[in-house]
Amino acid sequence: DTEVTQTPKHLVMGMTNKKSLKCEQHMGHRAMYWYKQKAKKPPELMFVYSYEKLSINESVPSRFSPECPNSSLLNLHLHALQPEDSALYLCASSQFSGTPSSTDTQYFGPGTRLTVL
Amino acid sequence: RKEVEQDPGPFNVPEGATVAFNCTYSNSASQSFFWYRQDCRKEPKLLMSVYSSGNEDGRFTAQLNRASQYISLLIRDSKLSDSATYLCVVSRSTSGTYKYIFGTGTRLKVLA
């Protein structure tokens, strides 16, 4: 099973709302990622968690707050977002076996399509 | 200069044609290489990993040239269903984890 699940599929929120995106994988992967993707652009890395610790924050604004409650779950908490934050938010996971190899494939969830009004 | 570069296309080809995509990467510390396919409004899906010796999966052939820092994807006998964006991805170690760096993607449209 190479499935990464994400909820919700769609989210519409106002600029003063607080919401959370959820991601789950049961492949035993130890690295999990959040990406943001705008139309006709490639995914843009936001955060990386390795062994439940935040390893990379790509200078993401503090209105995005990641959380990794356990090795299978990854959340992205949203607060006071701007209309330009509207995008597809993708979660991914990879095995993280020690050194990158061709078997350390990233698997993506279907994404949450976020609209900020 | 972007770390991973691809021709954005679009490549418009007739059904049955052979089409090749190229990708260059600038960081010599890059360790693993992949081609992903992304359909409109969907998530990227792994098409194939790319090995130094080159590898083939049905109509798809991938090549890696580490000396030139160049990756290619060849699609033979194109089908309408091959229409998608093809993303070149390289990974490397950084900050105690792996980072996957995406090219801009190459759009392919196969025409009937």
Interface residues (C-beta under 8 A of the other chain):
Chain A: A31 Y33 K41 P42 P43 L45 V48 S50 S55 I56 L88 L90 A92 S94 F96 T99 P100 S101 S102 T103 D104 T105 Q106 Y107 F108 G109 P110 G111 R113
Chain B: Q31 S32 F33 F34 R41 K42 E43 P44 K45 L46 S49 V50 Y51 L87 V89 S91 R92 S93 T94 S95 G96 T97 Y98 K99 Y100 F102 G103 T104 G105
